[in-house]
Amino acid sequence: MKISDQSMNIKHFFIIAIAVAVICSCSKEGKLVILAAEEVEYNKCREIFPEIECIRTGVGAGNVIKTCSMLPEGTRVINIGFAGSNNIEIGTVSLVSDTFRYTDGTYEFEDHANPLHLSDEGLPCYTGNSFFTESDKMEPTLYDMELNYIASFLPRLELVASIKIVSDNLNLDAYHNNAIRESGMLTSDDVWEKVRKTVEKLKVGSIN
């Protein structure tokens, strides 16, 4: 074999090897994890999703940012947790359709709310820095303290979906009684079975 033919074969080999590596890297999905804010949510997620890694973020922006910054690039995230609502029945399990950062109306910047569309199904969710006790919205709406900060890590992380369980109608005492107490109505198997079925419908693919 001529030297030029050898060089050509080696060149072709490297081209094929690079192409295979690119295809493999593109087809490989990132690890799937569930992010839950509070201990009750975290423990229930671990119980019903033993096959998926569950991570507790803690409540609020600072905790979420710290947790998400430590996740490997490409990680696929499902956020599961309680949310308040202006008028949705307590115990409702819903996908989040769109996430927004809550603003009080004094800001005029178009991108300040950091809007992101997640699903054609479900309800919009606004993320704030404190517990919501009032709302000026008439349409059914969810409120939390974590989701939009998770969404801020796109495209470094992939936010597959967010599933919210309505814990209260903007009442802190009701939240504690329904969601945090061990005997609260939202720690029941029936509610969390709805959460599991919602995740199963997502068809999130292989679990690493």
C-alpha positions in Angstrom: 0.0 0.0 0.0 1.3 3.4 -0.9 2.0 6.0 1.8 -0.6 8.3 0.3 -3.2 5.5 0.5 -2.3 4.9 4.1 -2.7 8.6 5.0 -6.1 8.6 3.2 -7.3 5.6 5.2 -6.2 7.1 8.5 -7.9 10.4 7.6 -11.1 8.5 6.8 -10.8 6.6 10.1 -10.6 9.8 12.1 -13.5 11.4 10.3 -15.7 8.3 11.0 -14.5 8.2 14.6 -15.4 11.9 15.2 -18.8 11.4 13.5 -19.6 8.5 15.8 -18.5 10.4 18.9 -20.7 13.4 17.9 -23.7 11.1 17.3 -23.2 9.4 20.6 -22.9 12.6 22.5 -26.0 14.0 20.9 -28.1 10.9 21.6 -27.0 10.6 25.2 -29.5 12.2 27.5 -28.5 13.9 30.7 -29.3 12.4 34.1 -32.9 12.9 35.2 -33.4 14.4 38.7 -36.4 15.6 40.7 -36.0 18.9 42.6 -38.3 19.5 45.6 -38.1 22.4 47.9 -39.2 21.3 51.4 -38.5 18.2 53.4 -42.1 16.9 53.1 -42.0 17.2 49.3 -38.6 15.7 49.1 -39.5 12.7 51.3 -42.6 11.9 49.3 -40.8 12.2 46.0 -38.1 9.7 47.3 -40.9 7.4 48.4 -42.8 7.3 45.1 -39.9 7.7 42.7 -37.2 5.4 44.1 -35.8 5.0 40.6 -35.1 8.7 40.2 -32.6 10.8 42.1 -34.4 13.3 44.3 -32.7 16.5 45.5 -34.0 18.9 48.1 -33.3 22.5 47.0 -34.6 24.4 50.1 -37.0 27.3 49.7 -36.4 30.5 47.8 -34.0 31.9 45.3 -30.8 31.6 47.1 -31.2 27.9 47.9 -32.4 27.1 44.4 -29.5 28.9 42.7 -27.0 27.2 45.0 -28.5 23.7 44.2 -28.9 24.2 40.5 -25.3 25.6 40.1 -23.9 22.3 41.4 -25.8 20.1 38.9 -23.9 18.8 35.9 -24.5 20.5 32.6 -27.3 18.8 30.7 -29.1 17.5 33.7 -32.8 16.9 33.1 -35.0 18.4 35.8 -38.5 17.8 37.0 -39.7 20.2 39.7 -42.3 18.8 42.0 -43.9 20.6 45.0 -46.7 22.5 46.7 -48.0 25.8 45.4 -50.6 28.3 46.5 -53.4 29.4 44.2 -55.9 32.2 44.0 -59.0 30.0 43.2 -57.9 26.4 42.4 -59.2 23.6 44.6 -56.8 22.4 47.3 -55.4 19.0 46.4 -55.4 19.7 42.7 -52.3 18.2 40.9 -51.4 20.2 37.8 -48.6 20.6 35.3 -47.3 24.1 34.9 -47.9 25.6 31.5 -45.8 28.8 31.8 -43.5 30.1 34.5 -43.0 33.8 35.4 -41.1 35.7 38.0 -43.6 37.8 40.0 -43.3 41.5 39.7 -45.2 44.1 41.7 -45.9 46.4 38.7 -43.2 49.0 39.4 -40.9 47.4 36.8 -41.3 48.3 33.1 -38.6 46.0 31.7 -40.2 43.5 29.2 -37.9 40.6 30.2 -38.0 41.1 34.0 -40.7 38.4 34.5 -38.4 35.9 32.8 -41.3 34.1 31.0 -40.9 30.5 29.9 -43.4 28.2 28.2 -43.2 24.6 29.6 -46.3 22.8 28.4 -49.4 23.2 26.4 -51.3 21.7 29.4 -51.6 23.0 32.9 -51.7 26.3 34.6 -49.4 29.4 34.8 -47.2 29.7 37.9 -45.7 32.9 39.3 -42.5 32.7 41.5 -42.0 35.2 44.2 -39.6 35.9 47.1 -42.2 35.5 49.8 -45.3 33.5 50.6 -48.3 34.8 48.5 -51.3 35.9 50.5 -53.1 37.8 47.9 -53.6 38.0 44.1 -55.0 40.5 41.6 -55.5 37.8 38.9 -59.0 36.4 38.1 -57.9 33.5 36.0 -56.7 30.3 37.8 -53.1 30.8 38.7 -50.4 29.1 40.8 -47.8 30.7 43.1 -44.5 29.3 44.4 -41.0 30.4 45.5 -38.7 28.2 43.4 -39.7 27.4 39.8 -38.7 30.4 37.9 -35.3 30.4 39.5 -34.8 26.8 38.3 -35.9 28.0 34.8 -33.2 30.6 34.9 -30.6 27.8 34.5 -31.7 27.0 30.9 -30.1 26.0 28.6 -27.4 24.7 31.0 -30.1 22.5 32.5 -33.1 21.0 30.8 -36.4 21.8 32.7 -38.5 18.8 31.6 -41.6 19.8 33.5 -43.0 21.2 36.7 -45.8 19.5 38.7 -47.6 21.5 41.4 -49.9 20.4 44.2 -52.3 23.1 45.3 -51.7 23.4 49.1 -53.7 26.5 50.0 -55.7 29.5 48.6 -53.1 32.0 49.6 -53.3 31.3 53.4 -50.2 30.4 55.4 -52.0 28.6 58.2 -53.8 26.4 55.6 -50.5 25.7 53.9 -49.0 24.4 57.2 -52.1 22.4 58.1 -52.5 20.9 54.6 -49.0 20.4 53.4 -46.5 20.4 56.2 -48.2 18.5 59.1 -47.6 14.8 59.0 -51.3 14.2 59.1 -52.0 16.9 56.4 -54.4 16.1 53.6 -51.7 16.6 51.0 -49.3 14.0 52.3 -51.9 11.3 51.4 -51.2 8.4 49.1 -54.1 9.5 46.8 -52.6 12.9 46.1 -49.1 11.6 45.4 -50.4 8.8 43.2 -51.8 11.6 41.0 -48.3 13.0 40.9 -46.8 9.7 39.9 -49.3 9.3 37.1 -48.5 12.8 35.8 -44.8 12.0 35.7 -45.5 8.7 33.9 -47.5 10.6 31.2 -44.4 12.8 30.5 -42.6 9.8 29.0 -39.3 11.3 30.1 -37.3 8.4 28.6 -34.5 6.5 30.1 -33.7 7.0 33.8 -30.0 7.2 34.5 
